[in-house]
Amino acid sequence: MSETTHTQSAAAQAMKMVEGYSVEHTGPGTPAGRYLRRFWQPVYHCADLKVGRPVPLKIMNEDFTLYRDENGVAHLTEARCPHRGTLLTSAWVEGEALRCFYHGWKFGPDGKCIEQPAEESSFIQRISLRMWPVREYLGLVFAYLGEGAPPAFPLYPPFERFNGLVEVDSYLRECNYYQNVENSLDMSHVGFVHADNKASFTGIGLGKALTAQESDWGVTYVFQRPDGRRRIQQFGMPNVFYMTALPTEPDIGWQESLFWWVPIDDERHMQFSLHRVPIQGEAAERFKERREKKRTTIDLAHQDVCKEILGGMMRLQDVDRDRVDLVRLQDDIAQVGQGIFASRNPEKLGRADIGLAMIRRIVKREIANLVEGRALKDWQRTQTIVPQVWALDSDGEKALATTEGEAVAEIIDIRPHVEVKIQMKGLHGALSAAK
């Protein structure tokens, strides 16, 4: 059997093994939804959550209310008041508590009802809101949406303790999240989708030079050049990628990055990301000025431009590259071009698809084990599970995953303003009718 046929067979076997256990559908009670909810997920930007201003939040087809109390602490609770079902985004924040706009029922930070004004608090002991654990970390709000006690919160010290900047970023993509998950383990697309990037070259992602192995955290994905130098990327189950991102700044080169792909619903998802930028002093100030200028200069939503291109109304070559986030637009064209839900049955996989074949097998296996009551793998990232990459300006390797004593990185928001508007609308969602 050829390697190509073996890859196709393995992926097809994985799909068949748990037929009916969709990885794309993540609403409450769905197999993939139950699995994703077993892990801490980023759900919002800290900078967007203002004191005393509750916001609606849709994650994995489920509606919530997110608010920051008067002490600055973030809380996540149900979307609606249990009394008459009005939205708690209209509620008042009083200290740590939330008071419903409709009839003034008041709920403490533990979700317990502490006042029912019209009822003289006659049955408050029977009323409570469900609360979900929340933690703010490196500029992002993380939540645990599963049952029971949450697992230990995953930390990334190299993004905390170093002299430099941590860029906090995100975007909304209008297709199923799993297409972006699979794209992460598809290095061969770089030479075509991102062929204009300075890190791209003929043969990058050549199938015979790729390997993918299951790790203690997920998948270690390796591309080895003819000269022996390697680009090693680390996928963490179920939807995290620790990688060297393509250069977008001439002075920085590869960016050590963390990506999460989090469903809003089955047809849209968010990529939350952190980029580690080891730059200090005047160079850092100049860098921040360029980034801030870019936030305003990019005034075309890549989602809208993608629709024009896929609809045959324009070509990528027609786009003003200063006014759009080019890398995201390129990936939009490829991934949204697969359809909102990629059809995998007619695929003709090759040797270069070894990474996505590997992740399909693992994800399907774990979801099947969850549904059928078997033991799940306890995924853990050790200190050795880090990315590696060759230096762009020398024959050596770029130093990655290092900490620098007690240094504390400065966090900066780099999202283009046009992107912030789109993703806020998406995350705030169209709330479902009261049940």
N, C-alpha and C positions, 0 to 999 in steps of 0.2 A: 504493500500500500504506500502511495506517495505521501510526502509530508502534507501537501495541500489537501489530499483526500482525507488524511487522518485528522487534520484540523477541522474540516467540514463535518466529519463523522462525530468528532468529540462534541462540537457545538450543538449538532442536531440531537445527539444523545442527551445532552444536558437539557435541551428544550423539551424533549419527549419525557424525560425522567419524571418531571413534575408538571405534566400537562394540566393546565387549569390553574396553576399557582402563578398568576401574573406578577411580574416584577414591576409593571408599569402603573398599576392601580394601587394607590396608597391611602385611601380613605380609612376611617375608623373601622376596625374589624377585618380589613382585607389582610391576606397573608403578608404582602410586602409592607403594608402600613404598620402592622404589628411589629414587624422586624425592625423597620427604621425607627420606630418609637422606643426601641430598647437602648438607643444611643442619644447622647447629648447632641442637639442640633442648633446651629445658629439660626436665629429667626428675625433679627432686627438690628439696626445700628444704634448704638448708645446715643450718638449725637442727635438722632431723630426723636428720641423719647424724652419729652419735656415734662418737668414737674407739673402735676395737677392737670394733665391733658391726656386722658385715656384714649387709646386708639384701637380700632378693630384690627384683628390680625387673622389671616387665613393661612394655615399651614397644613399640608397633606389633606386637603378637602375638609378641614375642621375649623370652625370659627372660635375665636378667643377674644378676650379683652386684655390688653397690655397697658399697664399704667406705672408711672413713677410717683411714689408718695412724697409728702412734703419733707421727708428726711433724705430724699434722693434715692431711695431703694426701689428697684423694679419688681413688679408683681405680675403674674399671669393667671387669669381666671376665666370663667365661662363668659360666653358672649352676651348672655341675656340674664336678666333678673328672674329668679325662680317664682316670684310673686305673679306677675302678669306678662312676663316675657319681653319687656322692653329692653332695648340695647343698653348695655352698661357703658358704652362709649359716651353716652350723654350724662353719666353720673358725675357727682362732685367728689373730689378727693379731699378728705378731711383727716389731716395727720397721716396715719398709716392706712386709714380705712377708706371705703368707697360707699357713697350714699346714692341710691337709685334716684334718678330724676323724677320718676313717675309718682311714687308714693312714699319716698324717703326711707325705705328700708336701708339699713346700714350694715355693712359687712366688714369685719376686721381683717387684718393681713393673713390670718389663718383660714379665712373663708367663713367663719361662723357669723351668723346674724346676731347683731348686738343691739339693734333698735328696730321696732315696728311702730311708728308713731300712731297710726290710726287704730292699731290693735292693742295699744298699750303694752306692747311686747309680750302678749299673752302666750305665744307659742314659738318664741325665738329659738328655744332649745332644739326644735325639730328642723330648723332651716339652716342651710349652709351652702356656700358656693364651693365648687371644686377648685383647688389651687394646684398649679404645677410648679415644680422647682425651676428657679431662674438663677442664672449667674452671668455677670458681666465680665468680659475678658478680652483684652486687646482691642477694645473699641466695638465689640459685638455683644449682643444679648443672646445668650444661649438658653435653651429650655430643654427640660426632659419631659417628654409627652407620654411616656409609657406608664405601665402599672407598677405599683410598689415603689420601694426605695430606689433612687437612681444609682447607677454605677459611679465609680470614682470619676471626677471631672478630669478630662485629659488636658495636660499642660504641655506647652512647647517653649521651654526655657530659652532656646536660641532666638526666639522672637521677642523675648522679654528683656534679657540682659545682654545688651551690646551697645556700643556707641554708634548711634545712627537713627534711622527712621523706620517705622512700620507703617506702610500704606494700607489703609482699610478701604476696601473696594467691594463692589457688587454690581450685578446687572440682572435683568429679567430676560429670559429667553422663552419664546412662544412655541415650545414643543415639550414633549414629555422629558422629565429629568433624566431618565435612563439613557437617552441618546447622548447626553453630555457625559455621563459616567463612562460609557463605552468609548467615547471620543478620547478620553484621557489616556486610555491604553491603546492608542492608535498613532504611533509616531510617524508612520509612513505618509500621513496626510500633510505633514509639515512641508514637504518638498513641493506640494501643489497648492494647497489652500493658502499657505503662508510663504509662498516661494520668494516673495520680495523681502523677507526678513533676513538680516545679516547673519543669523545663525543657521539659515537654511543652505543646503548645498545638494548637488546631484548625488543621489544615493542615500540621503538621510532617511532612516527608517526602512532600509532594504530588508526584506523579509528574512533572508538567510542569516542576517546579522542581529536578529532580535531573539531574545529569550524572555520567558515569563515563568516565575516560580512562586508557588504559594509560600507566604511568610507567616510569622507569628501575628502580623498585623493585617495582612491582606495579600498583596501581590508585589513582588519585586520585578520590575520591568526594565530590561537592559538592552541598549543598542551599542554595539561595539564597532568602531571604525576599523578600516584596514590597518591603520597604524597602531591599533591596540587600545586607543583611548576610548573611554566609555561614557555614556550618559545613562545614569541609573535613576529611575523614578520609583517612588514608593506609593502604592495605593493602599489606603486603610479602609477596612470594612466599616460600614457598608457604602459610604459615599464621600470619602475624604481623599485628597490627593496631595502628597508632599513632593514637590517637584522643583525643577529649575525652569521657570517660565521664560518664554521668548523675550529677548531684549526689546524694550520700547523706548529706551533713553540711550543716547550715544555714550554718555559718561558712565553708565552703570553696567551694561552687558546683561548676562543672565541674572534673573531675579529668583532668589530662593523664596518659594511661595507655598502657601496652603490654600487649597480650594475645597469648598463644600458645595454639593448640588442638592438643594432642598426643594421638594415639590411645594408649590402653592396649591395647585390642584393637579389633575392628571394631564392638563394641556399646557401648563406653564410652570416654570420653576425659576428659582433664584440661584445664581452662583455667588456665594460670599467668599471673599478672598483676603488674604494677608500677604503682603510682600515685604521682605526684609531688605532694607537698603543701607549698607554700611557706609555712610557718608557723614562728615562732621564739619563744623565750623562754617566758614564763608561758602564753601562748596555746597553744604547742606542748605544754607539760606537761598542760594541761587537756584538750587534744585526745587525748593518749595515754591519759589516765585514762578518757575516754569510750570510746575504742576497746577498752581492756582490759576494761572493764565489759561492753561489747557482746559480747565473745568468750564470756562466760559466760551472759549474758542470752539469747542465741540458743541455745536448747536443743532446738529441733525441726529435724530434718534436712529441708532443702527437698526432697530426693529422695523422702523418705517422704510428705511432705505432697502432693507432686505426684501420686503414685500414688493417694492418697485422692481427690483432686479429679478426675483423669482417670477414675477408677473410679466416679464419681458418688456417692461417699460423703459429700462435703462440697463447699462452694463457697469460692472465694477470699475472699469476704466474711466467711466464718466464722473465718478464720485470725487468731490473735493476732499482729499485725504486729511486736510487740516480741520475739517468741520465734522468728522465722524470718527468714532473709535474703530480703526481699521481692522485690528485683530478680531474684535468681537463681531464685526460685520462679516468678515470672512468665514468665521465659524458659524454664524447665523445662516449664511447661504448654504453651507454644507449640511448642517443639522436640521434646520427647518425645511431644507430642501428634501429631506427624507420623508416629510409629512409630520403632522403633529404626533402621530404614533408611527414609528418606523415599522414597516412590514418586513419581518425577518425570514419568513418561510422561503421566499424566492432568492435569498442571498446566495452568492457564489463565493464563499470565503477562500482565502489563500494563505500562504505561509506568513504574510505580513500581518494577518489578523490573529496571531497567536495570543496577544494580550487580551483582546475582548473575548476570545474563546475561553480563556482561563477564568476571567471574572464571571462569565456566564455560568460556568460549571460551579463555581464557589457560591455565588448568590443563590442559584437555584437549589443547590444542596442544602444551604442553611435555611432557606425558607421552607423547603420540604421537611427538614428536621423539626422546625418550629411547629408546623401544622400537624405533623404526625407524632409529636410528643417525644422526639429523640433529643439527645444531648446536643447543645450548641457549642461551637468553638468559642473559647474565651480569648478574643482578639486583644493583643497587647503590643504596643509599640515600644521596643527596646531602644537603647541609645545607638545601637548599630544600624537601625533601620532609618537611614537618612539618604537623601539624594546625593548624587555626584555628577560632575560634568567637566568637560575639558574647558580650559581657558580660551577665550576668543582671541586674545592678543599674544599668546605664547604657546609653547609646547607642553606646558604643565597642566595641572588641574586647578579649578577654582576652589578656594577654601570655603567650606559650607558647614552649617550646623555647629557653630562655635558660640560659646558664651564668653563674656568679658567681665569677670568679677561681679561687682555690684552695680555696674552701669545699667541705666534704665533707658530704653528706647523711647523716642518721642513718637506718638501716634498721630498721623495726619489722615484726613478724609480726602480722597482724590477722585471721588465720583463726579463725572460731569453733571452739571446742574440739570440738564435735560434728562439724564438717566435717573436722577433722584425722583423727579416728578413721575416718571413712568413706573418705577418700582414701588413707590409709595401707593399708587393706585392699585397696583397688582397685589401687594401685601395686604392692603386694607380690604381688598376684595369686594365682591358683591355678596353680601351676607345672605345666607339661606333663610327661608321663612321659618318662623317659630314652629316648633313641633309640639 
